[in-house]
Amino acid sequence: MLTKRIIACLDVRDGRVVKGIQFVDIIDAGDPAELAHRHAAAGADEIVLLDITATHEGRGTLLDTVKRTAATLFVPFTVGGGIRSAEDAAAVFDAGADKVSINSSAIARPELIGEIGSSFGAQAVIVAIDARRAAHSADPVGDAEVFVAGGRKPTGRKVIEWAREAEQRGAGEILLTSMNTDGMRSGFDCELTARVSEAVQIPVIASGGAGSAAHFADVFGHGPKGGKADAALAASIFHFGVTDSRELKAELHRAGVSVRLPC
């Protein structure tokens, strides 16, 4: 049984960690370096930092924030937001990241996936997909649409098709965020996650909706209602003290989910 990964996410705006509900109603959650260190010490397998307004504001990643956060970490560290070229990725790696996450820039120029992968390895390239179900479709999951610019702009591209293309172009992982469940703490979108997981061979990280250990068990599950995810990401439940990775992993272990237990 493959070990499932628990990932703590830091959505950063203006150098501060923030959290919203369905990509709006943003509130402050704290300092990225402090939170990253706290989450890693509590047993998170990886940390993801997303500079959520870089694309919308037309700027690069806040490298000083990346450097300050990386200095506190001893677990794999992914950074996304504002990465438009292999040179941008190189600067982020130089600042201390182990992986980069690309979203809007990959949609705008899919060749970027391969360009970064050929320089740094496919394992270092995560393609992030912000997905919204197609509300008026007969198949709202199969017709789910990709959004970019921090969830502000629809692309007309279907999520499952784009995930397959991203894999073909050299992505090492897919970070799938359900905009419908984001911040709601009512559970991951297991149906959407499973459809994407079934469509690709690379790992899929589920994001959006974590509220309890049961939600993680569901999204990791391989039954009819399971999400079949390889990893799951959460933000608000960690930032605001609902649980931490150590407690979460203990509950998952008791539920029979294979996780790496902290020392």
C-alpha positions as CSV (number, residue, x, y, z in Angstrom):
1,M,0.0,0.0,0.0
2,L,1.4,3.4,-1.0
3,T,1.9,5.9,1.7
4,K,-0.4,8.9,1.4
5,R,1.0,12.4,1.8
6,I,-0.4,15.2,3.9
7,I,0.5,18.6,2.6
8,A,0.0,22.0,4.3
9,C,-0.7,24.9,2.0
10,L,0.1,28.5,2.5
11,D,-1.8,30.9,0.2
12,V,0.3,34.1,0.3
13,R,-0.8,37.7,-0.5
14,D,1.4,40.7,0.2
15,G,3.8,38.5,2.2
16,R,1.1,37.2,4.5
17,V,-0.7,33.9,4.6
18,V,-4.4,34.3,3.9
19,K,-7.4,32.0,3.5
20,G,-10.7,32.4,1.8
21,I,-13.9,30.5,1.0
22,Q,-14.4,29.5,-2.6
23,F,-11.5,31.9,-3.5
24,V,-13.2,35.0,-1.9
25,D,-13.8,36.3,1.7
26,I,-10.1,36.4,2.3
27,I,-8.8,36.7,5.9
28,D,-5.3,36.9,7.4
29,A,-3.8,33.7,8.8
30,G,-0.3,34.6,9.7
31,D,3.4,34.8,8.7
32,P,4.4,32.2,6.1
33,A,7.8,31.3,7.6
34,E,6.3,30.8,11.1
35,L,3.3,28.8,9.8
36,A,5.5,26.6,7.5
37,H,7.8,25.7,10.3
38,R,4.9,25.0,12.6
39,H,3.2,22.7,10.1
40,A,6.4,20.9,9.2
41,A,7.2,20.3,12.9
42,A,3.7,19.0,13.4
43,G,4.2,16.3,10.8
44,A,3.2,17.7,7.4
45,D,5.0,15.7,4.7
46,E,5.3,18.7,2.4
47,I,4.6,22.5,2.3
48,V,3.1,24.3,-0.6
49,L,3.4,28.1,-0.8
50,L,1.2,29.8,-3.5
51,D,1.6,33.5,-4.3
52,I,-2.1,33.8,-5.1
53,T,-2.1,37.3,-6.6
54,A,1.2,37.2,-8.6
55,T,-0.5,36.3,-11.9
56,H,-3.4,38.7,-11.4
57,E,-1.0,41.5,-10.6
58,G,1.3,40.7,-13.5
59,R,4.4,40.2,-11.4
60,G,6.8,37.5,-10.4
61,T,7.0,35.4,-7.3
62,L,7.9,37.1,-4.0
63,L,11.3,35.6,-3.8
64,D,12.2,37.1,-0.4
65,T,9.1,35.4,1.1
66,V,10.2,32.1,-0.5
67,K,13.8,32.4,0.8
68,R,12.6,33.3,4.3
69,T,10.1,30.4,4.4
70,A,12.6,27.9,2.9
71,A,15.1,28.7,5.6
72,T,12.8,27.3,8.2
73,L,12.0,24.0,6.5
74,F,13.2,20.4,6.5
75,V,10.5,18.9,4.3
76,P,9.9,19.2,0.5
77,F,8.8,22.7,-0.4
78,T,6.7,23.7,-3.4
79,V,6.2,27.2,-4.7
80,G,3.7,28.5,-7.2
81,G,2.5,31.9,-8.5
82,G,4.1,34.2,-11.1
83,I,6.3,31.5,-12.7
84,R,6.2,32.2,-16.5
85,S,9.4,30.7,-17.7
86,A,12.2,28.2,-17.0
87,E,14.2,31.2,-15.8
88,D,11.5,32.2,-13.3
89,A,11.5,28.6,-12.1
90,A,15.3,28.6,-11.7
91,A,15.0,31.7,-9.5
92,V,12.5,30.0,-7.3
93,F,14.6,26.9,-7.0
94,D,17.6,29.1,-6.1
95,A,15.5,30.7,-3.4
96,G,15.0,27.3,-1.7
97,A,12.1,25.5,-3.4
98,D,12.2,21.8,-4.3
99,K,9.3,21.9,-6.7
100,V,7.4,24.6,-8.6
101,S,3.6,24.7,-9.3
102,I,2.4,26.3,-12.5
103,N,-1.2,27.1,-13.4
104,S,-2.2,30.1,-15.5
105,S,1.2,30.2,-17.3
106,A,0.9,26.5,-18.3
107,I,-2.6,27.1,-19.8
108,A,-1.2,30.2,-21.6
109,R,1.8,28.3,-22.9
110,P,1.7,24.6,-22.3
111,E,5.2,24.2,-23.7
112,L,6.4,25.6,-20.3
113,I,5.7,22.3,-18.6
114,G,8.3,20.5,-20.7
115,E,10.8,23.4,-20.6
116,I,10.9,23.3,-16.8
117,G,10.9,19.6,-16.7
118,S,13.8,19.2,-19.2
119,S,15.9,21.5,-17.0
120,F,14.9,20.4,-13.5
121,G,13.2,17.0,-13.9
122,A,9.5,16.1,-14.2
123,Q,9.4,15.4,-10.4
124,A,10.0,19.1,-9.9
125,V,7.0,20.3,-12.0
126,I,3.5,20.3,-10.6
127,V,0.6,21.5,-12.8
128,A,-2.1,23.1,-10.6
129,I,-5.7,23.0,-11.8
130,D,-8.4,25.2,-10.3
131,A,-11.6,23.4,-11.3
132,R,-15.2,24.4,-11.2
133,R,-18.0,21.9,-11.9
134,A,-20.2,22.7,-15.0
135,A,-23.4,23.5,-13.1
136,H,-25.8,23.2,-16.1
137,S,-24.2,20.2,-17.7
138,A,-25.6,16.7,-17.8
139,D,-22.1,15.6,-16.6
140,P,-21.0,18.5,-14.3
141,V,-17.8,16.5,-13.2
142,G,-16.8,15.4,-16.7
143,D,-17.4,18.9,-18.0
144,A,-15.7,20.7,-15.1
145,E,-13.9,23.8,-16.4
146,V,-10.4,25.0,-15.7
147,F,-10.1,28.5,-14.2
148,V,-7.0,30.7,-14.1
149,A,-5.8,34.0,-12.5
150,G,-6.6,32.8,-9.0
151,G,-9.9,31.4,-10.0
152,R,-11.0,34.7,-11.7
153,K,-11.1,33.6,-15.3
154,P,-12.7,30.7,-17.1
155,T,-10.6,29.1,-19.8
156,G,-13.2,27.0,-21.7
157,R,-10.9,24.0,-21.2
158,K,-12.2,20.8,-19.5
159,V,-10.3,19.7,-16.4
160,I,-9.9,16.0,-17.3
161,E,-8.6,16.8,-20.8
162,W,-6.2,19.4,-19.5
163,A,-4.9,17.0,-16.8
164,R,-4.1,14.4,-19.5
165,E,-2.3,16.9,-21.6
166,A,-0.3,18.2,-18.7
167,E,0.9,14.7,-18.0
168,Q,1.8,14.2,-21.7
169,R,3.8,17.4,-21.6
170,G,5.9,16.2,-18.7
171,A,4.1,17.2,-15.5
172,G,5.2,15.2,-12.5
173,E,2.1,15.7,-10.4
174,I,-1.4,17.4,-10.6
175,L,-2.6,19.7,-7.9
176,L,-6.4,19.7,-8.2
177,T,-8.3,22.3,-6.4
178,S,-12.1,22.1,-6.4
179,M,-13.4,25.7,-6.4
180,N,-16.9,24.4,-5.4
181,T,-15.6,22.9,-2.1
182,D,-12.6,25.3,-1.4
183,G,-12.7,26.5,2.2
184,M,-16.0,25.0,3.0
185,R,-14.6,22.2,5.3
186,S,-17.4,19.9,4.1
187,G,-15.2,17.4,2.4
188,F,-13.1,17.1,-0.8
189,D,-14.8,16.7,-4.2
190,C,-14.1,13.0,-4.3
191,E,-15.9,12.4,-7.5
192,L,-13.9,15.0,-9.4
193,T,-10.7,13.9,-7.8
194,A,-11.3,10.2,-8.7
195,R,-12.1,11.1,-12.4
196,V,-8.8,13.0,-12.7
197,S,-6.9,10.3,-10.8
198,E,-8.3,7.6,-13.2
199,A,-7.4,9.7,-16.2
200,V,-3.7,10.1,-15.5
201,Q,-0.8,7.9,-14.3
202,I,1.0,10.6,-12.3
203,P,0.1,11.5,-8.6
204,V,-2.9,13.7,-8.0
205,I,-3.0,16.0,-5.0
206,A,-6.5,16.7,-3.8
207,S,-7.3,20.3,-2.6
208,G,-10.3,22.1,-1.4
209,G,-12.8,21.2,1.3
210,A,-10.8,19.5,4.1
211,G,-12.5,19.6,7.4
212,S,-11.8,16.4,9.2
213,A,-9.8,13.2,9.2
214,A,-12.8,11.4,7.6
215,H,-12.6,13.8,4.7
216,F,-9.0,12.8,4.1
217,A,-9.8,9.1,4.4
218,D,-12.6,9.6,1.8
219,V,-10.4,11.3,-0.7
220,F,-7.7,8.7,-0.3
221,G,-10.2,5.8,-0.7
222,H,-10.4,3.5,-3.7
223,G,-14.0,2.4,-3.2
224,P,-17.0,3.6,-5.3
225,K,-17.1,7.0,-3.5
226,G,-13.3,7.4,-2.9
227,G,-11.2,10.1,-4.4
228,K,-8.2,7.8,-5.3
229,A,-5.8,10.7,-4.5
230,D,-2.2,10.1,-3.8
231,A,-1.9,13.2,-1.5
232,A,-4.2,15.7,0.0
233,L,-3.7,19.3,0.8
234,A,-5.3,21.5,3.5
235,A,-4.9,25.1,4.7
236,S,-7.5,26.5,7.1
237,I,-7.8,23.5,9.4
238,F,-4.1,23.7,10.0
239,H,-3.8,27.5,10.2
240,F,-6.7,28.0,12.6
241,G,-6.0,25.1,15.0
242,V,-8.8,22.7,14.0
243,T,-6.2,19.9,13.8
244,D,-2.5,19.4,13.0
245,S,-0.7,16.8,10.8
246,R,0.3,14.7,13.8
247,E,-3.2,14.4,15.1
248,L,-4.6,13.9,11.6
249,K,-2.2,11.2,10.7
250,A,-2.9,9.3,14.0
251,E,-6.6,9.3,13.1
252,L,-5.9,8.2,9.5
253,H,-3.6,5.4,10.8
254,R,-6.3,4.2,13.1
255,A,-8.7,4.2,10.1
256,G,-6.3,2.0,8.1
257,V,-4.8,4.6,5.8
258,S,-1.1,4.3,5.2
259,V,0.6,7.5,6.3
260,R,4.1,8.4,7.5
261,L,3.7,8.9,11.2
262,P,5.8,11.7,12.7
263,C,8.5,10.7,15.2
